Amino acid sequence: MERLRIGTRGSGLALWQAHATRDALVATGIDEADIEIVVIKTSGDRIQNRALLEAGGKGLFTKEIEEALIDKSIDIAVHSAKDMPTRLPEGLTLAAYLPRADVRDAVISHHGGGLENLPEGARFGTASLRREALLRRARPDLEITLLRGNLPTRIQKVEDGELDATLLAYAGMCRLGVDSHATALLDPLEFPPACGQGAVVIECRDDDAKMRDLLDKIGHAETASAVTCERAFLDTLDGSCRTPIAGWAQVNGDKLSFRGLLLSPDGTEVLEGSAEGSATDAEKIGRETGAEVRGRASAELLAKIGIA
Ligand SMILES: NCc1[nH]cc(CCC(=O)O)c1CC(=O)O
């Protein structure tokens, strides 16, 4: 067969995801020599400045990869589901999810232990709006500063004592082999994950029947239902991409249970929605819960969210 080209970003985490996808394809009988991993630099990788990243809007980490899919210089693209915008360019589809890993956020603390173990006014680093809002809700005394960079760099800053603590997705830490630096794992009911956290998703062209058939063989149905529900919730609420939102769906057989949160950036307003239903209604459950939560949000919060 023709070589199958997998497009990915070049970060350690992205390469792990591309390799996991390749391994899953090899397990279906494809010769490893027929698979090529194509590293693509995205605008998000180039821009380091937070203001510019925000001004750039959605999809900064996916744009160039999706362009490569559309112009057929790659056949499939691998992404962290958490980083995927909810609306895809015309002609592309999310065709498969790999089995989801641990959804929890991990605390990496200079003081050991979890949030309760941090001294008053501790310096906490994160770049995530969701983590910031959830932290402010749990510990209003914390001093939260912007922390960027790859996982090992962020962990190093805590080890060095430049920061008291940070939060990272435990799934990413495991994938990079730095999970031993986690000093606590947060209960997903108290500190719910981002929509899609811990899941790897594979995108291809809508009309590429050959790739879709192939991806069907490696796709994990429960993960697909769960993340589809979470992304539908996110899509009904996040107009601006600047809104703290959390969402976690669990699928057991054909049953799905979902819990989602919309927060004000300072963590004082917290709206929670939950629903249960059939896994086949994943998208509908996410959308309805999102609409219901939105109906309870204050005018002030709605204005911040940027959706009418
Ligand atoms: N936003 C960056 C990002 N995208 C995916 C992961 C971790 C792996 C995952 O959640 O699938 C991370 C790092 C983090 O949030 O700590």
The ligand as an ORCA input file, in Angstrom:
! r2SCAN-3c Opt
* xyz 0 1
  N      -3.068     22.018     27.162
  C      -1.879     21.239     26.995
  C      -2.138     19.790     27.139
  N      -2.845     19.092     26.211
  C      -2.954     17.801     26.622
  C      -2.271     17.682     27.819
  C      -2.115     16.458     28.621
  C      -2.645     15.168     28.064
  C      -4.145     15.098     27.950
  O      -4.895     15.713     28.714
  O      -4.576     14.375     27.036
  C      -1.733     18.933     28.151
  C      -0.901     19.274     29.319
  C      -1.658     19.597     30.579
  O      -2.788     20.116     30.526
  O      -1.116     19.378     31.667
*
